[in-house]
Amino acid sequence: MSARDAAFDGLDAELGVLVRRVRRAMWEKSVHVVLGHIAEYGPERAADLCAVIGSDKAAISRHVQHLLEKGYVEGSPDPEDGRATLLTATDSGRAQLDEINGRRRTQLQTRLADWDTDELAGFVDALGRYNRALTQ
């Protein structure tokens, strides 16, 4: 086996670990993405979130319902379409976003504390390059 083939085997194994971790965190993260989008770009209709976030109506509906129940978003009638509801992040929702973002940053800083800035920047660059390659 060539060194390149061994590197691809290692990449495949590490991606498997990453995918398993992502799956465990997927619900919280996907709700966080919906809330984050509403907070940044709202007011927003749930139907419009499907295209922007790339999720189906049923998943978006479940996430929005969860956010409404938690009080993180509120709905108001859409003046352009009386059948639709515009979603807006509440102060509580924005505080939740800040908490989640702070917790995630702290976790990353703690787990990567022994990485120097050049290593971290190199990893960010490599991961970005990998993600761009997947979209081609």
Contacts in CASP RR format, 6 or more apart in sequence:
PFRMAT RR
TARGET T0000
AUTHOR 0000-0000-0000
METHOD contacts of the structure
MODEL  1
MSARDAAFDGLDAELGVLVRRVRRAMWEKSVHVVLGHIAEYGPERAADLC
AVIGSDKAAISRHVQHLLEKGYVEGSPDPEDGRATLLTATDSGRAQLDEI
NGRRRTQLQTRLADWDTDELAGFVDALGRYNRALTQ
1 9 0 8 1.000
22 29 0 8 1.000
28 100 0 8 1.000
30 55 0 8 1.000
30 59 0 8 1.000
30 63 0 8 1.000
31 63 0 8 1.000
31 66 0 8 1.000
31 67 0 8 1.000
32 97 0 8 1.000
32 100 0 8 1.000
33 53 0 8 1.000
34 49 0 8 1.000
34 53 0 8 1.000
34 60 0 8 1.000
34 63 0 8 1.000
34 64 0 8 1.000
34 67 0 8 1.000
35 67 0 8 1.000
35 72 0 8 1.000
35 73 0 8 1.000
35 89 0 8 1.000
35 93 0 8 1.000
35 96 0 8 1.000
35 97 0 8 1.000
36 89 0 8 1.000
36 97 0 8 1.000
37 44 0 8 1.000
37 49 0 8 1.000
37 52 0 8 1.000
37 53 0 8 1.000
38 44 0 8 1.000
38 49 0 8 1.000
38 67 0 8 1.000
38 73 0 8 1.000
38 87 0 8 1.000
38 88 0 8 1.000
38 89 0 8 1.000
39 89 0 8 1.000
39 93 0 8 1.000
39 94 0 8 1.000
39 97 0 8 1.000
41 52 0 8 1.000
42 86 0 8 1.000
42 87 0 8 1.000
42 88 0 8 1.000
42 89 0 8 1.000
43 76 0 8 1.000
43 86 0 8 1.000
43 87 0 8 1.000
43 88 0 8 1.000
44 52 0 8 1.000
44 86 0 8 1.000
44 87 0 8 1.000
45 78 0 8 1.000
45 81 0 8 1.000
45 84 0 8 1.000
45 85 0 8 1.000
45 86 0 8 1.000
45 87 0 8 1.000
46 57 0 8 1.000
46 60 0 8 1.000
46 61 0 8 1.000
46 64 0 8 1.000
46 85 0 8 1.000
46 87 0 8 1.000
47 57 0 8 1.000
47 84 0 8 1.000
49 55 0 8 1.000
49 60 0 8 1.000
49 64 0 8 1.000
49 87 0 8 1.000
50 56 0 8 1.000
50 57 0 8 1.000
50 60 0 8 1.000
53 60 0 8 1.000
55 63 0 8 1.000
64 73 0 8 1.000
64 87 0 8 1.000
67 73 0 8 1.000
67 87 0 8 1.000
67 93 0 8 1.000
68 74 0 8 1.000
68 75 0 8 1.000
70 92 0 8 1.000
70 93 0 8 1.000
70 96 0 8 1.000
71 90 0 8 1.000
71 92 0 8 1.000
71 93 0 8 1.000
72 89 0 8 1.000
72 90 0 8 1.000
72 92 0 8 1.000
72 93 0 8 1.000
72 96 0 8 1.000
73 87 0 8 1.000
73 88 0 8 1.000
73 89 0 8 1.000
73 90 0 8 1.000
73 93 0 8 1.000
74 87 0 8 1.000
74 88 0 8 1.000
74 90 0 8 1.000
75 85 0 8 1.000
75 86 0 8 1.000
75 87 0 8 1.000
75 88 0 8 1.000
76 85 0 8 1.000
76 86 0 8 1.000
76 88 0 8 1.000
77 84 0 8 1.000
77 85 0 8 1.000
77 86 0 8 1.000
78 84 0 8 1.000
78 85 0 8 1.000
78 86 0 8 1.000
89 97 0 8 1.000
112 120 0 8 1.000
115 123 0 8 1.000
END
